[in-house]
Amino acid sequence: MTTIIDRARIESTEKIIRPYVRETPVVRVDGADFGLASFPLVLKLELLQHSGSFKARGAFANLLTRQVPPAGVAAASGGNHGAAVAYAAQRLDARARIFVPAVSSPAKIRRIREYGAELVVAGERYAEAFEASQAWVATSGALPVHAFDQVETLLGQGTLAMELAAQAPDLDTVLVAVGGGGLIGGIASWYAGAVRVIGVEPEAAPTLTEALKAGRPVDAPAGGIAADSLAPRRVGELMFPIARAHVDRVVLVSDEAIRQAQEALWAALRVVAEPGGAAPVAALLTGGYTPATGERVGVVVSGGNTTAVDFGSAARPG
């Protein structure tokens, strides 16, 4: 595959991975359900994907279109990518070694182990786990499966947009969480300006925001409540030109706003989203992104790998 990420290649990838991934549902609600002004709102419930997040798409795209050596595959991950690669390896009878930082949530670590992968905790943040995985690849000959800066990963994540476009062809805008940028890169490549794509990042991990300011991927802070899914050190080199061309803007949200979005999803829909999955909803709740009158908005709820949370007042009917 070349570095071109376009609809034709995404469609081709979708045919390859279709037997292995779920078509996740959408739910059509109203902004008023979340205490906002009334507007059409479509939630893409990708947390119902195999391994609990959209990452399964990119994982299968890698393992099904690249040659997997006897040493198996290796991946560094805040959690979701590791779980997805471990799941795909289990389904395809391949070995997997997954490197995670100490910040990874217990729920994600448990999933990786349940899928039979060898798990290595390396460092405090994703960047350190990535370095450890690279060292293992160099000595073992394992196939590296990058969480976001890999052509096959971007193509796999782009299949989510292909699916969403068929389920909700009338959308004007789609809000997408940003970590390393694999998901938004794939989605923006599919829509290619036909739909407004808005990135949403935690204030504590503004990777794409800083890259756009600098004109290139640069190191950014990597902390906050969503650090296990939305806090690599920098966005990917492959997605950055896609973002410059096809991402309308990036909205920053606080940790508190992300927590409130988790509560709101539970109160209104009984959906339990992890912090990274709830971040786009936080942009709506805070007014970071305010839809125009009649605007039809889609939100990708990208993951649900989280431990049980007591949402307190969110238990009220919604």
Residue frames as qw, qx, qy, qz and C-alpha x, y, z in Angstrom:
[[0.000, 0.886, 0.464, 0.000, 0.00, 0.00, 0.00],
 [0.365, 0.438, -0.045, 0.820, 1.12, 3.57, -0.65],
 [0.146, -0.226, -0.501, 0.822, 0.68, 6.49, 1.68],
 [0.311, -0.183, -0.318, -0.877, -2.44, 7.58, -0.21],
 [0.106, 0.299, 0.848, -0.425, -5.50, 7.28, 2.01],
 [0.339, 0.078, -0.250, -0.904, -8.64, 7.71, -0.08],
 [0.750, 0.045, 0.246, -0.613, -12.12, 6.29, -0.53],
 [0.803, 0.329, -0.444, -0.222, -11.08, 3.62, -3.01],
 [0.391, 0.322, -0.792, 0.342, -8.46, 2.21, -0.65],
 [0.364, -0.146, 0.598, -0.699, -10.79, 2.45, 2.34],
 [0.828, 0.147, -0.025, -0.541, -13.47, 0.56, 0.41],
 [0.703, 0.341, -0.624, 0.005, -10.95, -2.12, -0.54],
 [0.096, 0.285, -0.780, 0.549, -9.84, -2.44, 3.09],
 [0.597, -0.080, 0.341, -0.722, -13.44, -2.67, 4.27],
 [0.865, 0.179, -0.321, -0.343, -14.04, -5.71, 2.06],
 [0.539, 0.314, -0.731, 0.276, -11.03, -7.44, 3.59],
 [0.026, 0.155, -0.721, 0.675, -11.86, -6.78, 7.24],
 [0.583, -0.210, -0.139, -0.772, -15.67, -7.05, 7.02],
 [0.782, -0.178, -0.584, -0.128, -15.84, -10.71, 8.14],
 [0.594, -0.078, -0.570, 0.562, -13.95, -9.76, 11.31],
 [0.044, -0.029, -0.318, 0.947, -15.48, -6.48, 12.48],
 [0.112, 0.599, 0.753, -0.250, -18.95, -5.45, 13.54],
 [0.014, 0.528, 0.320, 0.787, -21.15, -2.90, 11.86],
 [0.175, -0.279, -0.623, 0.710, -21.75, -0.83, 14.97],
 [0.046, 0.740, 0.658, 0.135, -25.12, 0.87, 15.38],
 [0.077, 0.243, -0.059, 0.965, -26.08, 4.51, 15.38],
 [0.112, -0.630, -0.717, 0.275, -28.72, 6.06, 17.61],
 [0.078, 0.502, 0.256, 0.822, -30.60, 9.18, 16.56],
 [0.304, -0.599, -0.572, 0.470, -31.40, 11.52, 19.42],
 [0.096, 0.892, 0.214, 0.387, -32.02, 15.22, 19.93],
 [0.329, 0.409, -0.390, 0.756, -29.70, 17.79, 21.43],
 [0.496, -0.545, 0.069, -0.673, -32.46, 18.47, 23.95],
 [0.914, -0.241, -0.327, -0.010, -31.84, 15.00, 25.40],
 [0.691, -0.026, -0.302, 0.656, -28.57, 16.40, 26.72],
 [0.243, -0.771, -0.323, 0.492, -30.01, 19.70, 27.91],
 [0.264, -0.206, 0.351, 0.874, -28.95, 21.52, 24.75],
 [0.465, 0.401, -0.076, -0.786, -30.92, 23.32, 22.08],
 [0.817, 0.265, 0.486, -0.160, -32.94, 21.05, 19.81],
 [0.369, 0.653, -0.528, -0.398, -30.94, 19.73, 16.85],
 [0.972, 0.127, -0.145, -0.135, -30.58, 16.33, 15.15],
 [0.198, -0.694, 0.686, -0.094, -27.82, 14.31, 16.78],
 [0.944, 0.155, -0.268, -0.117, -26.51, 10.92, 15.63],
 [0.429, -0.668, 0.603, -0.075, -24.24, 8.92, 17.91],
 [0.757, 0.359, -0.539, -0.081, -22.05, 6.24, 16.32],
 [0.739, -0.561, 0.297, -0.226, -21.69, 3.63, 19.07],
 [0.649, 0.516, -0.552, 0.086, -18.27, 2.28, 18.19],
 [0.299, -0.486, 0.702, -0.425, -17.76, 1.24, 21.80],
 [0.872, 0.039, 0.351, -0.339, -19.78, -1.85, 20.77],
 [0.628, 0.590, -0.497, -0.102, -17.01, -2.91, 18.38],
 [0.933, -0.085, -0.278, 0.214, -14.94, -6.04, 19.07],
 [0.618, -0.004, -0.340, 0.709, -12.41, -5.34, 21.85],
 [0.243, -0.744, -0.464, 0.415, -14.47, -2.32, 22.95],
 [0.024, -0.752, 0.087, 0.653, -13.29, 0.35, 20.53],
 [0.627, 0.736, -0.070, -0.245, -12.79, 1.39, 16.90],
 [0.138, -0.702, 0.674, 0.181, -9.20, 0.13, 17.10],
 [0.723, 0.042, 0.689, 0.014, -10.25, -3.35, 15.96],
 [0.653, 0.738, 0.137, -0.104, -10.68, -1.97, 12.43],
 [0.221, 0.853, -0.473, -0.012, -7.08, -0.85, 12.13],
 [0.493, -0.442, 0.748, -0.053, -5.77, -3.96, 13.86],
 [0.780, 0.264, 0.568, -0.014, -7.44, -6.33, 11.40],
 [0.533, 0.840, -0.074, -0.075, -6.42, -4.14, 8.47],
 [0.052, -0.766, 0.641, 0.014, -2.79, -4.60, 9.54],
 [0.526, -0.265, 0.806, -0.062, -2.88, -8.31, 10.24],
 [0.735, 0.416, 0.528, -0.095, -4.88, -9.20, 7.12],
 [0.564, 0.826, 0.003, 0.017, -2.94, -7.12, 4.59],
 [0.082, 0.793, -0.595, 0.106, 0.63, -7.52, 5.88],
 [0.783, 0.127, -0.605, 0.069, 2.74, -10.63, 6.27],
 [0.614, -0.689, 0.251, -0.293, 2.81, -11.75, 9.90],
 [0.407, 0.499, -0.752, 0.139, 6.13, -13.47, 10.73],
 [0.698, -0.214, -0.676, 0.100, 6.50, -16.46, 13.08],
 [0.280, -0.018, -0.514, 0.810, 7.49, -14.02, 15.85],
 [0.061, -0.709, -0.688, 0.140, 4.01, -12.57, 15.62],
 [0.106, 0.773, 0.203, 0.591, 3.04, -8.95, 16.09],
 [0.425, -0.305, -0.428, 0.737, 4.03, -6.22, 18.52],
 [0.031, -0.753, -0.342, -0.562, 2.16, -3.07, 19.47],
 [0.219, -0.102, -0.465, 0.852, 2.48, -0.17, 21.86],
 [0.267, -0.578, -0.558, -0.532, -0.73, 1.21, 23.21],
 [0.244, -0.335, 0.388, -0.823, -2.43, 3.21, 25.90],
 [0.453, 0.032, 0.779, -0.432, -4.80, 0.24, 26.03],
 [0.711, 0.454, 0.261, -0.469, -7.41, 0.16, 23.27],
 [0.552, 0.625, -0.496, -0.241, -5.03, -0.47, 20.38],
 [0.029, -0.392, 0.906, -0.157, -3.30, -3.16, 22.39],
 [0.575, 0.141, 0.685, -0.424, -6.60, -4.87, 23.16],
 [0.708, 0.570, -0.005, -0.416, -7.57, -4.69, 19.49],
 [0.395, 0.591, -0.695, -0.110, -4.27, -6.13, 18.25],
 [0.239, -0.219, 0.902, -0.284, -4.44, -8.86, 20.90],
 [0.679, 0.308, 0.478, -0.464, -8.00, -9.70, 19.82],
 [0.660, 0.624, -0.259, -0.328, -7.13, -9.74, 16.12],
 [0.169, 0.519, -0.838, 0.026, -4.08, -11.91, 16.78],
 [0.452, -0.036, 0.814, -0.364, -6.20, -14.35, 18.78],
 [0.729, 0.467, 0.244, -0.437, -8.79, -14.55, 15.98],
 [0.655, 0.665, -0.330, -0.142, -6.08, -15.09, 13.35],
 [0.963, -0.211, 0.021, 0.166, -3.98, -17.48, 15.46],
 [0.520, 0.615, -0.259, 0.533, -0.94, -15.22, 15.67],
 [0.595, -0.359, -0.409, 0.591, 1.35, -14.40, 18.58],
 [0.027, 0.851, 0.123, 0.511, 1.15, -10.91, 20.09],
 [0.530, -0.297, -0.397, 0.688, 3.24, -8.94, 22.54],
 [0.037, -0.855, -0.313, -0.412, 1.63, -5.70, 23.74],
 [0.442, -0.030, -0.343, 0.828, 3.50, -2.87, 25.46],
 [0.213, -0.830, -0.405, -0.319, 1.47, -0.49, 27.62],
 [0.141, 0.485, -0.395, 0.767, 2.40, 2.40, 29.93],
 [0.174, -0.180, -0.800, 0.545, 1.62, 2.39, 33.62],
 [0.288, 0.151, 0.162, -0.932, -1.17, 4.93, 33.00],
 [0.406, -0.092, -0.743, -0.524, -3.26, 2.32, 31.15],
 [0.636, -0.301, 0.194, -0.684, -6.57, 1.56, 32.83],
 [0.395, -0.194, 0.878, -0.188, -7.04, -1.79, 34.59],
 [0.743, 0.411, 0.375, -0.372, -10.00, -2.53, 32.30],
 [0.602, 0.704, -0.319, -0.200, -7.82, -2.28, 29.20],
 [0.004, -0.541, 0.836, -0.090, -4.96, -4.27, 30.70],
 [0.597, 0.007, 0.736, -0.319, -7.40, -7.00, 31.70],
 [0.765, 0.546, 0.109, -0.325, -8.79, -7.17, 28.16],
 [0.381, 0.695, -0.600, -0.107, -5.34, -7.55, 26.64],
 [0.195, -0.343, 0.898, -0.194, -4.54, -10.45, 28.95],
 [0.692, 0.219, 0.553, -0.410, -7.91, -12.08, 28.34],
 [0.723, 0.624, -0.122, -0.270, -7.16, -12.17, 24.62],
 [0.967, -0.054, 0.134, 0.208, -4.05, -14.22, 25.29],
 [0.483, 0.761, -0.213, 0.377, -1.36, -11.68, 24.42],
 [0.677, -0.215, -0.320, 0.626, 1.87, -11.28, 26.34],
 [0.074, -0.950, -0.179, -0.244, 1.63, -7.95, 28.15],
 [0.623, -0.024, -0.233, 0.747, 4.58, -5.75, 29.10],
 [0.161, -0.958, -0.227, 0.062, 4.18, -2.59, 31.21],
 [0.663, 0.083, 0.056, 0.742, 6.90, -0.17, 30.09],
 [0.185, 0.173, -0.005, 0.967, 7.22, 3.40, 31.33],
 [0.113, 0.406, 0.549, -0.722, 4.67, 5.91, 32.51],
 [0.452, 0.600, 0.059, -0.658, 3.34, 7.18, 29.14],
 [0.858, 0.459, 0.206, -0.100, 2.68, 5.91, 25.64],
 [0.404, 0.823, -0.400, 0.006, 5.97, 7.22, 24.22],
 [0.257, -0.562, 0.773, -0.142, 7.99, 5.03, 26.59],
 [0.776, 0.102, 0.596, -0.177, 5.90, 1.96, 25.81],
 [0.710, 0.695, -0.020, -0.115, 6.42, 2.66, 22.12],
 [0.145, 0.769, -0.622, 0.041, 10.19, 2.80, 22.54],
 [0.510, -0.295, 0.790, -0.169, 10.13, -0.53, 24.35],
 [0.816, 0.379, 0.396, -0.186, 8.06, -2.08, 21.58],
 [0.526, 0.796, -0.288, -0.082, 10.49, -0.83, 18.95],
 [0.138, -0.619, 0.768, -0.087, 13.38, -2.43, 20.81],
 [0.686, -0.001, 0.703, -0.190, 11.48, -5.74, 20.90],
 [0.752, 0.623, 0.115, -0.181, 10.72, -5.57, 17.18],
 [0.283, 0.807, -0.517, -0.042, 14.40, -5.00, 16.42],
 [0.204, -0.454, 0.857, -0.130, 15.51, -8.09, 18.33],
 [0.591, 0.113, 0.751, -0.273, 12.59, -10.45, 17.64],
 [0.019, -0.008, 0.741, 0.671, 11.59, -9.74, 14.05],
 [0.181, 0.560, 0.757, -0.284, 7.95, -9.28, 15.10],
 [0.164, 0.550, 0.481, 0.663, 5.65, -7.19, 12.89],
 [0.074, -0.233, -0.381, 0.892, 5.12, -3.72, 14.39],
 [0.025, -0.656, -0.672, -0.343, 1.50, -2.56, 14.32],
 [0.149, 0.067, -0.213, 0.963, 1.41, 1.16, 14.97],
 [0.075, 0.526, 0.707, -0.467, -1.57, 2.59, 16.82],
 [0.288, 0.829, 0.298, -0.377, -2.05, 5.52, 14.45],
 [0.124, 0.788, -0.394, -0.457, 0.93, 6.32, 12.20],
 [0.359, -0.097, 0.883, 0.286, 0.55, 3.42, 9.76],
 [0.325, 0.100, -0.489, -0.803, -1.17, 3.39, 6.37],
 [0.388, -0.225, -0.872, -0.199, -3.09, 0.20, 7.11],
 [0.154, -0.394, -0.673, 0.607, -4.23, 1.58, 10.47],
 [0.187, 0.320, 0.006, -0.929, -5.60, 4.74, 8.86],
 [0.390, 0.008, -0.676, -0.626, -7.37, 2.75, 6.17],
 [0.320, -0.302, -0.891, 0.115, -8.96, 0.48, 8.75],
 [0.035, -0.440, -0.502, 0.744, -10.18, 3.39, 10.86],
 [0.213, 0.187, -0.304, -0.910, -11.53, 5.03, 7.71],
 [0.258, -0.242, -0.878, -0.323, -14.01, 2.18, 7.36],
 [0.065, -0.486, -0.669, 0.559, -15.89, 3.66, 10.33],
 [0.185, 0.448, -0.030, -0.874, -16.66, 6.76, 8.26],
 [0.254, 0.051, -0.769, -0.584, -17.67, 4.62, 5.30],
 [0.207, -0.367, -0.900, 0.107, -20.11, 2.79, 7.56],
 [0.014, -0.529, -0.445, 0.723, -21.41, 5.99, 9.17],
 [0.171, 0.281, -0.339, -0.881, -21.94, 7.64, 5.79],
 [0.305, -0.163, -0.837, -0.423, -24.22, 4.77, 4.78],
 [0.253, -0.469, -0.790, 0.304, -26.09, 4.80, 8.09],
 [0.059, -0.820, -0.323, 0.469, -26.47, 8.59, 8.32],
 [0.549, 0.318, 0.384, 0.671, -25.96, 10.10, 4.85],
 [0.017, 0.869, 0.324, 0.373, -27.51, 13.42, 5.83],
 [0.585, -0.618, -0.174, 0.496, -24.88, 14.59, 8.34],
 [0.254, 0.941, -0.048, 0.217, -23.40, 18.07, 8.09],
 [0.017, -0.753, 0.556, -0.351, -20.76, 17.65, 10.80],
 [0.903, -0.186, -0.378, 0.081, -18.95, 14.83, 12.60],
 [0.272, -0.820, 0.415, -0.286, -17.17, 15.29, 15.94],
 [0.919, 0.113, -0.344, 0.157, -14.23, 12.95, 16.55],
 [0.612, -0.752, 0.197, 0.146, -11.82, 12.56, 19.47],
 [0.586, 0.698, -0.363, 0.193, -8.13, 13.00, 18.70],
 [0.772, -0.552, 0.232, 0.214, -5.21, 11.16, 20.23],
 [0.497, -0.303, 0.545, 0.603, -2.53, 10.17, 17.76],
 [0.330, 0.510, -0.189, -0.772, -4.91, 10.98, 14.94],
 [0.114, -0.034, 0.938, 0.324, -5.55, 7.59, 13.35],
 [0.219, 0.556, 0.783, -0.171, -9.30, 7.79, 13.74],
 [0.215, 0.816, 0.158, -0.513, -9.79, 11.37, 12.64],
 [0.039, -0.497, 0.631, 0.594, -7.28, 10.84, 9.83],
 [0.165, 0.157, 0.939, 0.258, -9.25, 7.91, 8.47],
 [0.193, 0.701, 0.631, -0.272, -12.60, 9.67, 8.90],
 [0.103, 0.782, -0.087, -0.608, -11.40, 12.91, 7.31],
 [0.114, -0.286, 0.775, 0.552, -9.92, 10.95, 4.40],
 [0.208, 0.404, 0.883, 0.116, -13.27, 9.34, 3.70],
 [0.148, 0.830, 0.459, -0.278, -15.35, 12.51, 3.90],
 [0.513, 0.090, 0.312, 0.794, -12.65, 14.65, 2.21],
 [0.012, 0.089, -0.008, -0.996, -14.52, 17.88, 2.86],
 [0.317, -0.361, -0.681, -0.553, -17.99, 16.58, 2.01],
 [0.583, -0.708, -0.392, -0.076, -18.84, 16.69, 5.73],
 [0.037, -0.808, 0.364, -0.463, -17.32, 19.08, 8.29],
 [0.828, -0.163, -0.471, 0.255, -14.97, 17.12, 10.57],
 [0.243, -0.833, 0.238, -0.437, -14.27, 18.59, 14.02],
 [0.637, 0.113, -0.663, 0.376, -11.50, 17.24, 16.21],
 [0.549, -0.755, 0.012, -0.357, -11.87, 17.18, 20.00],
 [0.626, 0.246, -0.574, 0.467, -8.88, 16.96, 22.33],
 [0.585, -0.686, -0.348, 0.258, -8.37, 17.16, 26.09],
 [0.003, 0.974, -0.165, 0.154, -6.82, 20.43, 27.24],
 [0.597, -0.640, 0.477, 0.078, -4.18, 18.29, 28.95],
 [0.621, -0.083, 0.675, 0.391, -3.18, 16.57, 25.69],
 [0.435, 0.783, 0.109, -0.432, -3.49, 19.06, 22.79],
 [0.627, -0.171, 0.589, 0.481, -1.47, 17.08, 20.26],
 [0.435, 0.543, 0.547, 0.466, -3.21, 18.14, 17.04],
 [0.062, -0.979, -0.189, 0.052, -3.79, 21.67, 18.31],
 [0.414, -0.736, 0.340, 0.415, -0.07, 22.15, 18.87],
 [0.583, 0.054, 0.627, 0.513, 0.82, 20.50, 15.56],
 [0.314, 0.775, 0.468, 0.283, -1.47, 22.83, 13.63],
 [0.193, -0.962, 0.028, 0.191, 0.05, 25.83, 15.41],
 [0.472, -0.576, 0.511, 0.429, 3.57, 24.68, 14.56],
 [0.570, 0.608, -0.334, -0.440, 2.79, 23.54, 11.03],
 [0.575, 0.298, -0.762, -0.003, 4.08, 20.04, 11.78],
 [0.822, -0.441, -0.357, -0.042, 3.74, 17.31, 14.42],
 [0.157, 0.584, -0.522, 0.601, 5.48, 18.43, 17.61],
 [0.384, -0.189, -0.809, 0.402, 5.72, 17.16, 21.16],
 [0.373, -0.548, -0.112, -0.740, 2.80, 18.26, 23.35],
 [0.372, -0.311, 0.659, -0.575, 1.69, 17.66, 26.94],
 [0.564, -0.019, -0.772, -0.292, 0.36, 14.15, 27.49],
 [0.000, -0.016, -0.798, 0.602, -1.80, 14.02, 30.58],
 [0.502, -0.053, -0.006, -0.863, -5.35, 14.23, 31.85],
 [0.704, -0.014, 0.536, -0.467, -8.25, 11.91, 32.43],
 [0.880, 0.429, 0.087, -0.182, -8.06, 10.43, 28.92],
 [0.068, -0.761, 0.618, 0.188, -4.30, 9.88, 28.97],
 [0.548, -0.139, 0.820, 0.088, -4.67, 6.17, 28.22],
 [0.576, 0.494, 0.631, 0.162, -6.37, 6.86, 24.89],
 [0.325, 0.898, 0.214, 0.205, -5.91, 10.50, 23.86],
 [0.261, -0.930, 0.244, 0.088, -2.39, 11.37, 24.99],
 [0.861, 0.159, 0.065, 0.478, 0.48, 10.26, 22.80],
 [0.422, -0.480, 0.030, 0.768, 3.39, 12.67, 22.69],
 [0.151, 0.434, -0.296, -0.838, 2.52, 13.87, 19.18],
 [0.778, 0.429, 0.228, -0.398, 0.16, 13.18, 16.28],
 [0.789, 0.057, 0.521, 0.321, 1.19, 10.95, 13.41],
 [0.136, -0.414, 0.441, 0.784, 3.15, 12.16, 10.41],
 [0.105, 0.229, 0.840, 0.480, 0.77, 10.43, 8.00],
 [0.019, -0.723, -0.688, 0.050, -2.41, 11.97, 9.38],
 [0.203, -0.572, -0.140, 0.783, -1.11, 15.52, 9.72],
 [0.022, 0.111, -0.463, -0.879, -1.48, 16.56, 6.04],
 [0.187, -0.460, -0.817, -0.293, -4.93, 14.96, 6.06],
 [0.243, -0.676, -0.531, 0.451, -5.90, 17.04, 9.08],
 [0.131, -0.408, 0.114, 0.896, -4.60, 20.24, 7.49],
 [0.103, -0.050, -0.647, -0.754, -6.64, 19.54, 4.37],
 [0.431, -0.341, -0.692, -0.468, -9.87, 18.13, 5.77],
 [0.384, -0.505, -0.658, 0.406, -10.29, 18.86, 9.51],
 [0.008, 0.843, 0.299, 0.448, -12.28, 22.04, 9.97],
 [0.124, -0.731, 0.368, -0.561, -11.02, 22.85, 13.47],
 [0.575, -0.084, -0.750, 0.316, -10.01, 21.35, 16.81],
 [0.471, -0.706, -0.042, -0.528, -11.86, 21.98, 20.07],
 [0.316, 0.238, -0.765, 0.508, -10.24, 21.58, 23.49],
 [0.665, -0.554, -0.278, -0.417, -12.21, 20.27, 26.46],
 [0.201, -0.596, 0.619, -0.470, -11.34, 20.03, 30.16],
 [0.212, 0.041, -0.964, 0.157, -11.15, 16.85, 32.21],
 [0.269, 0.245, 0.626, -0.689, -14.20, 17.99, 34.15],
 [0.572, 0.366, -0.152, -0.718, -16.16, 18.46, 30.93],
 [0.454, 0.217, -0.833, -0.230, -15.20, 14.95, 29.84],
 [0.008, -0.097, -0.899, 0.428, -16.44, 13.56, 33.16],
 [0.422, 0.345, 0.332, -0.770, -19.71, 15.43, 32.72],
 [0.556, 0.339, -0.494, -0.576, -20.04, 14.02, 29.21],
 [0.259, 0.067, -0.962, 0.058, -19.61, 10.50, 30.57],
 [0.174, 0.259, 0.715, -0.625, -22.36, 11.21, 33.08],
 [0.479, 0.393, -0.016, -0.785, -24.62, 12.70, 30.41],
 [0.466, 0.231, -0.754, -0.401, -24.25, 9.69, 28.12],
 [0.148, -0.107, -0.947, 0.265, -25.20, 7.44, 31.01],
 [0.243, 0.334, 0.510, -0.755, -28.11, 9.58, 32.16],
 [0.505, 0.418, -0.138, -0.742, -29.63, 10.05, 28.70],
 [0.722, 0.352, -0.476, -0.359, -28.84, 6.73, 27.00],
 [0.862, -0.373, 0.337, -0.069, -27.36, 4.36, 29.57],
 [0.786, 0.520, -0.208, 0.264, -24.18, 4.33, 27.48],
 [0.648, -0.690, 0.176, 0.272, -20.98, 3.82, 29.48],
 [0.639, 0.706, -0.122, 0.279, -18.18, 5.51, 27.51],
 [0.713, -0.266, -0.117, 0.638, -14.55, 5.79, 28.48],
 [0.136, -0.756, -0.062, 0.638, -13.17, 9.34, 28.76],
 [0.162, -0.262, 0.579, 0.755, -11.75, 9.33, 25.24],
 [0.071, 0.397, 0.841, 0.360, -15.05, 8.13, 23.84],
 [0.086, -0.801, -0.554, 0.211, -17.00, 10.84, 25.65],
 [0.332, -0.365, 0.072, 0.867, -14.75, 13.76, 24.68],
 [0.046, 0.256, 0.525, 0.810, -16.73, 14.77, 21.54],
 [0.307, -0.713, -0.611, -0.153, -19.92, 14.98, 23.61],
 [0.440, -0.577, -0.249, 0.641, -18.04, 17.26, 26.01],
 [0.221, -0.006, 0.298, 0.929, -17.44, 19.69, 23.15],
 [0.212, -0.532, -0.582, -0.578, -21.20, 20.00, 22.67],
 [0.489, -0.676, -0.528, 0.158, -22.02, 20.28, 26.37],
 [0.444, -0.492, -0.114, 0.740, -19.50, 23.08, 26.96],
 [0.332, 0.902, 0.155, -0.229, -20.36, 25.04, 23.83],
 [0.404, -0.478, 0.552, 0.551, -16.88, 24.38, 22.45],
 [0.004, 0.069, 0.727, 0.683, -18.80, 23.43, 19.36],
 [0.371, 0.414, 0.497, -0.666, -22.28, 24.89, 18.92],
 [0.347, 0.312, 0.776, 0.425, -24.29, 23.63, 15.94],
 [0.173, 0.046, -0.191, -0.965, -26.04, 26.11, 13.70],
 [0.625, 0.211, 0.368, -0.655, -29.83, 26.05, 13.42],
 [0.867, 0.371, -0.003, -0.332, -30.86, 22.87, 11.66],
 [0.258, 0.620, -0.741, -0.029, -27.33, 21.46, 11.54],
 [0.971, -0.109, -0.114, -0.180, -27.20, 17.67, 11.61],
 [0.065, -0.740, 0.638, -0.202, -24.40, 16.49, 13.86],
 [0.931, -0.016, -0.365, 0.006, -22.73, 13.12, 14.22],
 [0.314, -0.743, 0.536, -0.248, -20.62, 12.11, 17.21],
 [0.750, 0.202, -0.628, 0.050, -18.30, 9.11, 17.31],
 [0.666, -0.604, 0.341, -0.274, -18.42, 7.43, 20.73],
 [0.540, 0.588, -0.599, -0.069, -15.19, 5.63, 20.06],
 [0.474, 0.179, -0.824, 0.254, -14.62, 3.38, 23.06],
 [0.671, -0.555, -0.074, -0.486, -16.07, 1.89, 26.22],
 [0.781, -0.002, -0.530, 0.332, -13.14, 0.19, 27.94],
 [0.109, -0.562, 0.360, -0.737, -13.49, 1.58, 31.40],
 [0.207, -0.144, -0.882, 0.398, -14.01, 0.25, 34.89],
 [0.216, -0.716, -0.648, -0.142, -17.43, 0.70, 36.45],
 [0.154, 0.201, -0.179, 0.951, -18.03, 4.32, 37.45],
 [0.092, -0.642, -0.683, 0.335, -20.49, 5.69, 39.99],
 [0.182, 0.433, 0.304, 0.829, -21.98, 8.62, 38.13],
 [0.069, -0.254, -0.523, 0.811, -23.85, 9.79, 41.21],
 [0.350, 0.485, 0.282, -0.750, -26.44, 12.36, 40.19],
 [0.302, 0.294, -0.633, -0.649, -26.35, 11.02, 36.62],
 [0.041, 0.156, 0.986, -0.046, -28.49, 8.13, 37.83],
 [0.373, 0.440, 0.376, -0.725, -31.52, 10.40, 37.58],
 [0.621, 0.507, 0.591, 0.086, -33.86, 9.67, 34.65],
 [0.116, -0.496, 0.334, 0.793, -32.71, 11.25, 31.40]]
